[in-house]
Amino acid sequence: MKYRVNEDCIGCGMCEATCPEVFSMTDEGVAVAIDEKVAEEYEQAAAEAKEGCPVGAIEEVDD
């Protein structure tokens, strides 16, 4: 499973707080996801970050 953060991101930082192994904040103040498949041990936290995004900016992408 891979994720991407779309242009709807408001930079709240919730995803990074929930799963910093997958999500981080850029210098522009928006989130990005790692550009690789999420390691099995982080899949649940990454899914929680996606579900908790207040603007639905996190999308699952095919790997």
C-alpha positions in Angstrom: 0.0 0.0 0.0 1.2 3.5 -0.8 -0.3 6.9 0.0 -0.2 10.4 -1.5 -1.3 13.7 -0.1 -3.3 15.8 -2.6 -3.7 19.5 -3.0 -6.5 19.7 -0.5 -4.0 19.4 2.4 -4.4 22.3 4.9 -1.1 21.5 6.7 -2.7 20.6 10.1 0.1 18.0 10.8 -2.3 15.3 12.1 -1.0 12.7 9.7 2.6 13.3 10.7 1.7 13.1 14.3 -0.2 9.8 13.7 2.3 8.1 11.5 5.7 10.0 11.1 7.2 7.0 9.4 5.0 7.7 6.4 4.0 11.3 6.5 6.0 14.5 7.0 5.6 18.2 6.6 7.3 20.2 3.8 8.8 23.6 4.1 5.7 24.9 2.3 3.6 23.8 5.3 1.8 20.8 3.7 2.1 17.1 4.2 3.8 14.6 1.9 3.9 10.8 2.0 6.9 8.6 1.5 7.4 7.5 -2.1 7.5 3.8 -1.4 5.3 1.0 -0.2 4.4 1.4 3.5 6.1 -1.2 5.7 3.8 -3.7 7.2 4.4 -2.5 10.7 3.2 1.0 9.8 0.1 0.0 7.7 -2.4 0.4 10.6 -1.0 3.8 11.7 -1.0 5.1 8.1 -4.6 4.0 7.6 -5.5 5.8 10.8 -3.8 8.9 9.5 -5.8 8.7 6.2 -9.1 8.2 8.0 -8.3 11.0 10.5 -7.4 13.6 7.8 -9.9 16.4 8.4 -10.1 17.4 4.7 -9.7 13.9 3.1 -6.4 14.9 1.5 -4.7 11.4 1.9 -5.3 9.0 -0.9 -4.4 5.3 -1.4 -2.4 4.7 -4.6 -1.6 1.5 -6.4 2.0 0.4 -6.1 
